[in-house]
């Protein structure tokens, strides 16, 4: 599935099952909550804290998909074409960082 198709699928789902989008500020708050849930699992599963029993069965991919879902809601609401924006972002990073990381001694 392409990013464009995913954005459309989110929009179709909202219009079919979700009644309407939450407003942009509410979705921004929900995005922050979802990123926090992902961060907690990452920190405990891959970091130095022990994992809570209640988090051990959490699906990391599902948590990432929750973040992606709300991000796509925000893109749809604000008229952002994530496919185009992502392509431009890769071009920006390539232009700006094509040698930077190779020359970073910390990454050697």
LUMBAKOL-42974 format. One record per residue: x, y, z of N, C-alpha, C in turn; residue number from 1. Coordinates in nm, 2 decimals, padded with zeros to 4 digits, m for minus. Example, Ala and Ser with C-alpha at 12.3 -4.5 7.8 and 13.67 -1.06 7.14 Angstrom:
<sites>
+--------+--------+--------+--------+--------+--------+--------+--------+--------+-----+
!    n.x !    n.y !    n.z !   ca.x !   ca.y !   ca.z !    c.x !    c.y !    c.z ! seq !
+--------+--------+--------+--------+--------+--------+--------+--------+--------+-----+
!  01.32 ! m00.57 !  00.78 !  01.23 ! m00.45 !  00.78 !  01.32 ! m00.33 !  00.78 !   1 !
!  01.28 ! m00.22 !  00.71 !  01.37 ! m00.11 !  00.71 !  01.29 !  00.00 !  00.79 !   2 !
+--------+--------+--------+--------+--------+--------+--------+--------+--------+-----+
</sites>
This chain:
<sites>
+--------+--------+--------+--------+--------+--------+--------+--------+--------+-----+
!    n.x !    n.y !    n.z !   ca.x !   ca.y !   ca.z !    c.x !    c.y !    c.z ! seq !
+--------+--------+--------+--------+--------+--------+--------+--------+--------+-----+
!  00.08 ! m00.12 !  00.00 !  00.00 !  00.00 !  00.00 !  00.09 !  00.12 !  00.00 !   1 !
!  00.06 !  00.22 ! m00.08 !  00.13 !  00.34 ! m00.09 !  00.09 !  00.44 !  00.02 !   2 !
!  00.17 !  00.54 !  00.05 !  00.13 !  00.64 !  00.15 !  00.00 !  00.71 !  00.10 !   3 !
! m00.01 !  00.74 ! m00.03 ! m00.13 !  00.80 ! m00.08 ! m00.26 !  00.71 ! m00.05 !   4 !
! m00.24 !  00.58 ! m00.08 ! m00.35 !  00.49 ! m00.06 ! m00.39 !  00.48 !  00.09 !   5 !
! m00.29 !  00.48 !  00.18 ! m00.31 !  00.48 !  00.32 ! m00.38 !  00.60 !  00.37 !   6 !
! m00.34 !  00.72 !  00.32 ! m00.41 !  00.84 !  00.36 ! m00.56 !  00.83 !  00.31 !   7 !
! m00.59 !  00.78 !  00.19 ! m00.72 !  00.77 !  00.14 ! m00.80 !  00.67 !  00.23 !   8 !
! m00.74 !  00.56 !  00.27 ! m00.80 !  00.46 !  00.35 ! m00.84 !  00.51 !  00.48 !   9 !
! m00.75 !  00.59 !  00.54 ! m00.78 !  00.66 !  00.67 ! m00.90 !  00.75 !  00.65 !  10 !
! m00.90 !  00.83 !  00.55 ! m01.01 !  00.93 !  00.52 ! m01.14 !  00.85 !  00.50 !  11 !
! m01.14 !  00.75 !  00.42 ! m01.26 !  00.67 !  00.40 ! m01.31 !  00.61 !  00.53 !  12 !
! m01.22 !  00.56 !  00.62 ! m01.26 !  00.50 !  00.74 ! m01.33 !  00.61 !  00.83 !  13 !
! m01.26 !  00.72 !  00.84 ! m01.32 !  00.83 !  00.92 ! m01.46 !  00.87 !  00.88 !  14 !
! m01.48 !  00.88 !  00.75 ! m01.61 !  00.92 !  00.69 ! m01.71 !  00.81 !  00.70 !  15 !
! m01.67 !  00.68 !  00.71 ! m01.76 !  00.57 !  00.72 ! m01.79 !  00.53 !  00.87 !  16 !
! m01.69 !  00.53 !  00.95 ! m01.71 !  00.48 !  01.09 ! m01.68 !  00.59 !  01.20 !  17 !
! m01.61 !  00.69 !  01.17 ! m01.56 !  00.78 !  01.27 ! m01.65 !  00.91 !  01.28 !  18 !
! m01.75 !  00.92 !  01.19 ! m01.84 !  01.03 !  01.19 ! m01.77 !  01.15 !  01.13 !  19 !
! m01.67 !  01.20 !  01.20 ! m01.59 !  01.31 !  01.15 ! m01.45 !  01.31 !  01.21 !  20 !
! m01.36 !  01.38 !  01.16 ! m01.23 !  01.40 !  01.23 ! m01.24 !  01.47 !  01.36 !  21 !
! m01.17 !  01.44 !  01.46 ! m01.15 !  01.53 !  01.57 ! m01.08 !  01.65 !  01.52 !  22 !
! m01.09 !  01.76 !  01.59 ! m01.03 !  01.88 !  01.54 ! m00.87 !  01.86 !  01.55 !  23 !
! m00.80 !  01.95 !  01.48 ! m00.66 !  01.94 !  01.46 ! m00.59 !  01.94 !  01.59 !  24 !
! m00.63 !  02.02 !  01.68 ! m00.56 !  02.03 !  01.81 ! m00.58 !  01.90 !  01.90 !  25 !
! m00.71 !  01.85 !  01.89 ! m00.73 !  01.72 !  01.96 ! m00.65 !  01.61 !  01.90 !  26 !
! m00.64 !  01.60 !  01.76 ! m00.56 !  01.50 !  01.70 ! m00.41 !  01.52 !  01.73 !  27 !
! m00.36 !  01.64 !  01.75 ! m00.22 !  01.67 !  01.78 ! m00.20 !  01.61 !  01.92 !  28 !
! m00.29 !  01.63 !  02.01 ! m00.28 !  01.57 !  02.15 ! m00.28 !  01.42 !  02.15 !  29 !
! m00.37 !  01.36 !  02.06 ! m00.38 !  01.22 !  02.05 ! m00.25 !  01.16 !  01.99 !  30 !
! m00.19 !  01.24 !  01.90 ! m00.06 !  01.19 !  01.84 !  00.04 !  01.19 !  01.95 !  31 !
!  00.05 !  01.29 !  02.03 !  00.14 !  01.30 !  02.14 !  00.12 !  01.18 !  02.24 !  32 !
!  00.00 !  01.15 !  02.27 ! m00.03 !  01.03 !  02.35 !  00.02 !  00.91 !  02.29 !  33 !
! m00.01 !  00.89 !  02.16 !  00.04 !  00.77 !  02.09 !  00.19 !  00.75 !  02.09 !  34 !
!  00.26 !  00.86 !  02.06 !  00.40 !  00.86 !  02.06 !  00.45 !  00.83 !  02.20 !  35 !
!  00.39 !  00.88 !  02.30 !  00.43 !  00.85 !  02.44 !  00.41 !  00.70 !  02.47 !  36 !
!  00.30 !  00.64 !  02.42 !  00.28 !  00.49 !  02.45 !  00.39 !  00.41 !  02.38 !  37 !
!  00.43 !  00.45 !  02.25 !  00.54 !  00.39 !  02.18 !  00.67 !  00.41 !  02.25 !  38 !
!  00.69 !  00.53 !  02.30 !  00.82 !  00.56 !  02.37 !  00.83 !  00.47 !  02.50 !  39 !
!  00.72 !  00.46 !  02.57 !  00.73 !  00.38 !  02.69 !  00.77 !  00.23 !  02.66 !  40 !
!  00.71 !  00.18 !  02.56 !  00.74 !  00.04 !  02.53 !  00.88 !  00.03 !  02.48 !  41 !
!  00.93 !  00.12 !  02.39 !  01.07 !  00.12 !  02.34 !  01.16 !  00.13 !  02.46 !  42 !
!  01.14 !  00.22 !  02.55 !  01.23 !  00.25 !  02.66 !  01.24 !  00.13 !  02.75 !  43 !
!  01.13 !  00.06 !  02.77 !  01.14 ! m00.06 !  02.86 !  01.18 ! m00.18 !  02.79 !  44 !
!  01.15 ! m00.20 !  02.67 !  01.19 ! m00.32 !  02.59 !  01.33 ! m00.32 !  02.55 !  45 !
!  01.38 ! m00.20 !  02.51 !  01.51 ! m00.19 !  02.45 !  01.61 ! m00.10 !  02.54 !  46 !
!  01.55 ! m00.03 !  02.63 !  01.63 !  00.05 !  02.72 !  01.67 ! m00.02 !  02.85 !  47 !
!  01.70 !  00.06 !  02.95 !  01.75 !  00.00 !  03.07 !  01.65 ! m00.03 !  03.18 !  48 !
!  01.53 !  00.02 !  03.16 !  01.42 ! m00.01 !  03.26 !  01.37 ! m00.14 !  03.23 !  49 !
!  01.32 ! m00.21 !  03.34 !  01.25 ! m00.34 !  03.32 !  01.11 ! m00.31 !  03.26 !  50 !
!  01.07 ! m00.41 !  03.18 !  00.94 ! m00.40 !  03.11 !  00.83 ! m00.43 !  03.21 !  51 !
!  00.73 ! m00.35 !  03.21 !  00.61 ! m00.38 !  03.30 !  00.54 ! m00.50 !  03.24 !  52 !
!  00.49 ! m00.58 !  03.33 !  00.41 ! m00.70 !  03.29 !  00.30 ! m00.67 !  03.19 !  53 !
!  00.24 ! m00.55 !  03.22 !  00.12 ! m00.51 !  03.13 !  00.17 ! m00.47 !  02.99 !  54 !
!  00.30 ! m00.44 !  02.97 !  00.35 ! m00.40 !  02.84 !  00.41 ! m00.52 !  02.76 !  55 !
!  00.44 ! m00.63 !  02.83 !  00.51 ! m00.74 !  02.76 !  00.44 ! m00.79 !  02.64 !  56 !
!  00.31 ! m00.79 !  02.63 !  00.24 ! m00.84 !  02.52 !  00.20 ! m00.73 !  02.42 !  57 !
!  00.24 ! m00.61 !  02.44 !  00.21 ! m00.50 !  02.35 !  00.28 ! m00.53 !  02.22 !  58 !
!  00.21 ! m00.50 !  02.11 !  00.26 ! m00.52 !  01.97 !  00.32 ! m00.39 !  01.93 !  59 !
!  00.45 ! m00.39 !  01.91 !  00.53 ! m00.27 !  01.88 !  00.48 ! m00.21 !  01.74 !  60 !
!  00.45 ! m00.30 !  01.65 !  00.40 ! m00.26 !  01.52 !  00.27 ! m00.19 !  01.53 !  61 !
!  00.18 ! m00.24 !  01.61 !  00.05 ! m00.18 !  01.63 !  00.06 ! m00.04 !  01.69 !  62 !
!  00.16 ! m00.03 !  01.79 !  00.18 !  00.10 !  01.85 !  00.23 !  00.20 !  01.74 !  63 !
!  00.32 !  00.16 !  01.66 !  00.37 !  00.25 !  01.55 !  00.26 !  00.28 !  01.45 !  64 !
!  00.17 !  00.18 !  01.42 !  00.06 !  00.21 !  01.33 ! m00.04 !  00.31 !  01.39 !  65 !
! m00.05 !  00.31 !  01.53 ! m00.14 !  00.41 !  01.59 ! m00.08 !  00.55 !  01.56 !  66 !
!  00.05 !  00.56 !  01.58 !  00.11 !  00.69 !  01.55 !  00.09 !  00.73 !  01.40 !  67 !
!  00.11 !  00.64 !  01.31 !  00.10 !  00.67 !  01.17 ! m00.05 !  00.71 !  01.14 !  68 !
! m00.14 !  00.64 !  01.20 ! m00.29 !  00.67 !  01.18 ! m00.32 !  00.81 !  01.21 !  69 !
! m00.28 !  00.86 !  01.33 ! m00.31 !  00.99 !  01.37 ! m00.24 !  01.09 !  01.29 !  70 !
! m00.11 !  01.06 !  01.25 ! m00.04 !  01.15 !  01.16 ! m00.11 !  01.17 !  01.03 !  71 !
! m00.16 !  01.06 !  00.97 ! m00.24 !  01.06 !  00.85 ! m00.37 !  01.14 !  00.86 !  72 !
! m00.43 !  01.13 !  00.98 ! m00.55 !  01.21 !  01.00 ! m00.51 !  01.36 !  01.00 !  73 !
! m00.40 !  01.40 !  01.06 ! m00.36 !  01.54 !  01.06 ! m00.33 !  01.58 !  00.92 !  74 !
! m00.26 !  01.50 !  00.84 ! m00.22 !  01.53 !  00.71 ! m00.35 !  01.55 !  00.62 !  75 !
! m00.45 !  01.46 !  00.64 ! m00.57 !  01.48 !  00.56 ! m00.64 !  01.61 !  00.60 !  76 !
! m00.65 !  01.64 !  00.73 ! m00.72 !  01.76 !  00.77 ! m00.65 !  01.89 !  00.73 !  77 !
! m00.52 !  01.88 !  00.71 ! m00.45 !  02.01 !  00.68 ! m00.41 !  02.01 !  00.53 !  78 !
! m00.45 !  01.92 !  00.45 ! m00.43 !  01.92 !  00.31 ! m00.28 !  01.88 !  00.27 !  79 !
! m00.22 !  01.81 !  00.36 ! m00.08 !  01.77 !  00.33 ! m00.08 !  01.63 !  00.26 !  80 !
! m00.01 !  01.63 !  00.14 !  00.02 !  01.51 !  00.07 !  00.14 !  01.45 !  00.12 !  81 !
!  00.13 !  01.35 !  00.20 !  00.25 !  01.29 !  00.27 !  00.34 !  01.22 !  00.17 !  82 !
!  00.29 !  01.17 !  00.06 !  00.38 !  01.12 ! m00.05 !  00.48 !  01.22 ! m00.10 !  83 !
!  00.42 !  01.33 ! m00.14 !  00.50 !  01.44 ! m00.19 !  00.59 !  01.50 ! m00.09 !  84 !
!  00.54 !  01.52 !  00.03 !  00.62 !  01.58 !  00.14 !  00.74 !  01.48 !  00.18 !  85 !
!  00.71 !  01.35 !  00.18 !  00.82 !  01.26 !  00.21 !  00.93 !  01.26 !  00.11 !  86 !
!  00.89 !  01.26 ! m00.02 !  00.99 !  01.27 ! m00.13 !  01.07 !  01.39 ! m00.11 !  87 !
!  01.01 !  01.51 ! m00.09 !  01.09 !  01.63 ! m00.07 !  01.18 !  01.62 !  00.05 !  88 !
!  01.13 !  01.56 !  00.16 !  01.21 !  01.55 !  00.28 !  01.33 !  01.46 !  00.25 !  89 !
!  01.32 !  01.35 !  00.18 !  01.43 !  01.27 !  00.15 !  01.53 !  01.35 !  00.06 !  90 !
!  01.48 !  01.42 ! m00.04 !  01.57 !  01.51 ! m00.12 !  01.65 !  01.61 ! m00.03 !  91 !
!  01.58 !  01.67 !  00.06 !  01.64 !  01.77 !  00.15 !  01.75 !  01.70 !  00.24 !  92 !
!  01.72 !  01.59 !  00.30 !  01.82 !  01.51 !  00.38 !  01.94 !  01.47 !  00.30 !  93 !
!  01.91 !  01.42 !  00.17 !  02.02 !  01.38 !  00.09 !  02.11 !  01.49 !  00.05 !  94 !
!  02.05 !  01.60 !  00.02 !  02.13 !  01.72 ! m00.02 !  02.21 !  01.77 !  00.10 !  95 !
!  02.15 !  01.78 !  00.21 !  02.21 !  01.84 !  00.33 !  02.31 !  01.74 !  00.40 !  96 !
!  02.28 !  01.61 !  00.40 !  02.35 !  01.52 !  00.48 !  02.43 !  01.42 !  00.40 !  97 !
!  02.45 !  01.44 !  00.27 !  02.51 !  01.33 !  00.19 !  02.65 !  01.29 !  00.24 !  98 !
!  02.72 !  01.38 !  00.30 !  02.86 !  01.35 !  00.36 !  02.86 !  01.36 !  00.51 !  99 !
!  02.77 !  01.43 !  00.57 !  02.78 !  01.46 !  00.71 !  02.79 !  01.33 !  00.80 ! 100 !
!  02.71 !  01.23 !  00.77 !  02.71 !  01.11 !  00.86 !  02.84 !  01.03 !  00.83 ! 101 !
!  02.88 !  01.03 !  00.71 !  03.00 !  00.95 !  00.67 !  03.13 !  01.01 !  00.74 ! 102 !
!  03.12 !  01.14 !  00.76 !  03.24 !  01.21 !  00.83 !  03.23 !  01.22 !  00.98 ! 103 !
!  03.12 !  01.17 !  01.03 !  03.10 !  01.18 !  01.18 !  03.17 !  01.06 !  01.25 ! 104 !
!  03.28 !  01.10 !  01.32 !  03.36 !  01.00 !  01.39 !  03.28 !  00.92 !  01.49 ! 105 !
!  03.18 !  00.97 !  01.54 !  03.10 !  00.90 !  01.64 !  03.02 !  00.78 !  01.58 ! 106 !
!  03.01 !  00.78 !  01.45 !  02.94 !  00.67 !  01.38 !  03.03 !  00.57 !  01.33 ! 107 !
!  03.16 !  00.59 !  01.34 !  03.26 !  00.50 !  01.29 !  03.28 !  00.38 !  01.38 ! 108 !
+--------+--------+--------+--------+--------+--------+--------+--------+--------+-----+
</sites>
